[in-house]
């Protein structure tokens, strides 16, 4: 099979956007990912934790299958659609990342932060462990993740989702321009 480049935004974006009405049409389901982690924890705890003592069967396992499909789809895209070589990073972005000591032009994620070896460093721990905890905590506190609020909630004109999506963008910009450069000095 001939390798291809990544899907352009004008194809991938509408495909993701069409997922929302498709899920609503097929099974009256809302698009979102963070609830699947809650269901997985509820299954594992078997009702021993009061926060997770709810009937996860009522929700069904469709979202766990959906997440498994995302993982398999990601694997398939890398396996069959990867054109090989480094991921194209905008020259200005590569220049900025390189000034922070990150080799962003060498791949999709800088190995200085996102690798097994980096977990032994302060920037790696702060980025992966602390950042991962904050993202998970924030998703539950906000009542959903970026995909749930940003795609489903905004398309349903939900006021709380508009607010959450704006806060996600502000938080992302703050993390990129303030937190990440600070982490790289640790």
Secondary structure, DSSP 8 states (H G I E B T S, - for coil): --------HHHHHHHHHHHHHHHHHHHS----SHHHHHHHHHHHHTT-SGGG-S-HHHH-SHHHHHHHHHHHHHHHHHHHH---S-----HHHHHHHHHTT--GGGSSS-TTTSSTGGGGSHHHIIIIIIHHHHHHHHHHHTTS-HHIIIIIIHHTT-HHHHHHHHHHHHHHHHIIIIIHHHHTT-
